[in-house]
């Protein structure tokens, strides 16, 4: 039911103009120079909805949204709200586990509040490939009832952390090479997304860390999987996923996949520690 309501909410959101701020919105690029400046002004004890509108531009910063009592909606300026192609707001940062104590701290955008929606914002972690400790999150989504609509998430390893709660990613772009959709306890639905892989001889799209027989899952629905435009990716170089924990649960359904996907579909975590005793991996025809 949450997923259905979120999809309907997305459809309603598309009807809104994203070229001007709604009444009462905090406006980044006009009243606030940085996105974090607007976040820091938010009322953490009010149950009323709060809105941040971001004017077109590139914002080089790390943003951390704390837990709020009420809902929060973030709009990025866009003249075409039907997807991510017309996005004009880009949040950029570069950090990796090599510099931090944990994955969360590397995220370009960290969202720790429930009842959160974000429209038409591209989020990038530009750290890139590393031999060790290269985990570099674009987004860390860590709360209940979050929705991302027409957004882009760019990274190399661990791009999207869908960690906890019910989450929807609709008509989004997600890019990476290693375990770039991952997490442990979220029920995350990816609908109509374009998942793109970078040049690599071996890669993994998902890494579910589900560690018990709980209700969490990842479903990639009505989406596409292919190489990044212009990338030279060998046929069969990528697996749909591997189990970060033994109860990993991931399904790709009604999703178009190019030849970059290995015919086996799924991989073990490693030859020494396969972690496949209780996995649920599925792929249904599109």
C-alpha positions in Angstrom: 0.0 0.0 0.0 2.8 2.4 0.8 4.3 1.8 -2.6 1.0 2.4 -4.4 0.4 5.6 -2.5 4.0 6.8 -3.2 3.6 6.2 -6.9 0.3 8.1 -6.9 2.1 10.9 -5.0 4.8 11.0 -7.7 2.2 11.3 -10.4 0.6 14.2 -8.6 4.0 15.8 -8.1 4.6 15.8 -11.8 1.7 18.2 -12.3 3.4 20.8 -10.1 5.6 23.4 -11.6 9.2 23.0 -10.6 10.4 26.3 -12.0 9.3 28.4 -9.0 9.1 27.7 -5.3 5.9 26.8 -3.6 4.6 29.2 -1.0 6.5 29.1 2.3 9.5 27.2 0.8 13.1 27.8 1.8 14.8 28.8 -1.4 18.4 27.7 -2.0 20.3 29.8 -4.5 18.3 32.9 -3.4 17.8 33.1 0.3 20.4 30.5 1.2 23.8 30.0 -0.6 24.0 26.3 0.3 21.5 23.5 0.7 22.8 22.7 4.2 22.1 26.3 5.2 18.4 25.7 4.4 18.5 22.3 6.2 19.9 23.9 9.3 17.0 26.3 9.4 14.3 23.6 9.4 12.1 23.3 12.5 12.9 19.9 14.0 9.9 20.0 16.4 7.1 21.0 14.1 4.7 18.4 12.7 3.8 20.7 9.7 5.2 20.0 6.2 8.3 21.9 5.3 9.6 22.6 1.8 13.0 23.3 0.3 13.2 24.6 -3.2 16.7 24.6 -4.9 17.4 26.9 -7.8 19.3 25.6 -10.8 23.0 25.2 -10.3 25.9 23.0 -9.0 26.2 22.8 -5.2 29.6 21.5 -4.0 28.8 20.4 -0.5 27.8 17.5 1.8 24.3 17.6 3.1 23.0 15.9 6.2 19.2 16.0 6.9 18.4 15.1 10.5 15.3 13.5 11.9 12.3 15.9 11.8 8.9 15.6 13.4 7.0 16.4 10.3 7.3 15.7 6.5 9.9 17.4 4.3 9.8 17.8 0.5 12.8 19.0 -1.5 12.3 20.3 -5.1 15.0 20.8 -7.6 14.4 23.4 -10.3 13.4 21.6 -13.5 11.6 22.6 -16.6 10.7 18.9 -17.3 9.5 17.1 -14.2 8.6 13.9 -16.0 11.9 12.3 -15.2 15.6 13.0 -14.5 16.7 14.1 -18.1 15.9 17.7 -17.5 17.5 18.0 -14.1 19.3 21.3 -13.5 20.2 20.9 -9.8 23.4 18.9 -9.0 24.8 18.2 -5.6 28.4 17.2 -5.7 30.9 15.9 -3.1 33.9 13.5 -3.0 34.6 11.3 0.0 35.2 7.6 0.7 35.7 5.2 3.6 39.4 5.7 3.3 38.8 9.0 4.9 36.0 8.2 7.3 35.0 5.8 10.2 31.9 4.5 8.4 30.0 4.4 5.1 27.3 6.9 6.3 29.9 9.6 6.7 30.9 9.4 3.0 27.5 10.2 1.7 27.0 13.3 -0.4 23.4 13.3 0.8 22.4 11.7 4.1 18.6 11.6 4.8 17.7 10.5 8.4 14.1 11.8 8.5 10.9 10.0 7.7 8.1 11.2 5.4 10.7 12.6 3.0 10.3 13.3 -0.8 12.8 14.7 -3.2 12.2 15.7 -6.8 14.6 16.3 -9.7 18.0 16.5 -7.9 21.1 14.8 -9.1 23.4 13.6 -6.4 27.1 12.7 -7.1 30.0 11.2 -5.2 32.9 11.8 -7.5 35.5 9.9 -5.5 35.7 7.1 -8.1 37.4 3.8 -8.1 39.9 2.8 -5.4 41.8 -0.3 -4.6 40.8 -0.3 -0.9 38.2 1.4 1.2 36.5 2.9 -1.9 33.0 2.8 -0.5 31.7 6.2 -1.5 28.0 6.9 -1.2 26.0 9.3 -3.2 23.0 8.9 -0.9 22.4 7.3 2.5 18.6 6.8 3.0 18.0 5.8 6.6 14.3 6.3 7.5 10.7 5.3 6.9 8.6 6.4 4.0 11.1 8.1 1.7 10.5 8.8 -2.0 12.9 9.9 -4.7 11.4 11.0 -8.0 13.2 11.9 -11.2 16.6 12.0 -9.3 20.0 10.9 -10.4 22.5 9.1 -8.2 26.1 8.8 -9.4 29.0 6.9 -7.9 31.3 4.0 -8.3 31.1 1.7 -5.2 28.0 1.8 -2.9 26.2 4.6 -4.7 22.8 4.1 -3.2 22.4 3.0 0.4 18.8 2.0 1.0 19.3 1.2 4.6 16.0 1.2 6.6 12.3 1.8 6.1 10.0 1.8 3.1 11.6 3.6 0.1 10.6 4.4 -3.4 12.9 5.4 -6.3 10.8 6.3 -9.3 12.1 7.3 -12.7 15.6 7.7 -11.3 19.0 7.3 -12.8 21.5 5.1 -10.8 25.1 4.7 -11.8 28.0 2.6 -10.4 30.2 -0.5 -10.6 30.4 -2.3 -7.3 27.5 -3.1 -5.0 26.0 0.2 -6.0 22.5 -0.5 -4.7 22.9 -1.9 -1.2 21.8 -1.9 2.4 20.3 -4.1 5.2 16.8 -3.4 6.4 14.9 -1.4 3.8 11.9 -2.4 1.7 13.0 -0.5 -1.4 11.1 -0.4 -4.7 12.8 0.9 -7.8 10.3 1.7 -10.5 11.0 2.9 -14.0 14.6 3.5 -13.2 17.6 3.5 -15.6 20.4 1.6 -14.0 23.8 2.2 -15.7 27.1 0.4 -15.2 30.6 1.8 -15.6 33.6 0.3 -17.4 34.8 -2.7 -15.4 35.8 -6.3 -16.0 33.7 -7.4 -13.1 30.8 -5.7 -11.3 27.8 -6.2 -9.1 24.6 -4.1 -9.1 23.0 -5.0 -5.8 24.4 -6.2 -2.5 21.5 -7.0 -0.1 22.6 -7.1 3.5 19.4 -8.7 4.8 20.6 -10.8 7.8 17.3 -12.4 9.0 14.0 -13.5 7.7 12.5 -10.1 8.0 10.2 -8.1 5.6 12.9 -6.2 3.8 13.6 -6.5 0.1 14.8 -4.8 -3.1 12.6 -4.9 -6.1 13.7 -3.4 -9.4 10.5 -3.1 -11.5 9.9 -1.9 -15.1 13.4 -0.6 -15.3 16.4 -0.8 -17.7 20.0 -2.1 -17.1 22.8 -1.2 -19.6 26.2 0.3 -19.8 26.8 4.0 -19.4 26.7 5.8 -22.8 30.1 5.3 -24.4 31.4 2.9 -21.8 33.2 -0.2 -23.1 31.8 -2.9 -20.9 32.4 -6.5 -21.8 29.5 -8.8 -22.3 28.7 -10.7 -19.1 30.9 -8.5 -16.9 28.1 -7.6 -14.4 26.0 -9.6 -12.1 22.6 -8.5 -10.9 23.8 -8.9 -7.4 25.6 -10.8 -4.7 24.6 -11.6 -1.1 26.2 -9.2 1.4 24.4 -11.3 4.1 22.9 -14.8 4.0 19.2 -13.7 3.8 19.7 -11.4 0.8 16.5 -10.8 -1.1 16.4 -9.0 -4.5 14.1 -9.3 -7.5 14.4 -7.8 -11.0 11.0 -7.9 -12.8 9.8 -6.6 -16.1 13.2 -5.1 -16.6 15.2 -4.8 -19.8 18.8 -5.9 -19.5 21.6 -5.5 -22.1 24.4 -8.0 -22.8 26.5 -6.6 -20.0 24.6 -8.8 -17.5 26.2 -12.2 -17.0 23.9 -15.1 -18.1 24.2 -16.6 -14.6 22.5 -13.5 -13.3 23.7 -13.8 -9.7 27.0 -14.3 -7.9 28.2 -15.6 -4.5 29.6 -13.1 -2.1 33.0 -14.8 -2.4 34.3 -18.3 -3.1 35.5 -18.6 0.5 32.2 -17.2 2.0 29.4 -17.6 -0.5 26.5 -16.6 1.9 23.9 -18.3 -0.2 22.1 -20.6 2.3 18.9 -18.4 2.6 19.0 -16.0 -0.4 16.0 -15.1 -2.5 17.2 -13.9 -5.9 14.7 -13.6 -8.7 14.6 -12.4 -12.3 11.3 -12.4 -14.3 10.8 -11.7 -18.0 10.1 -8.2 -19.1 
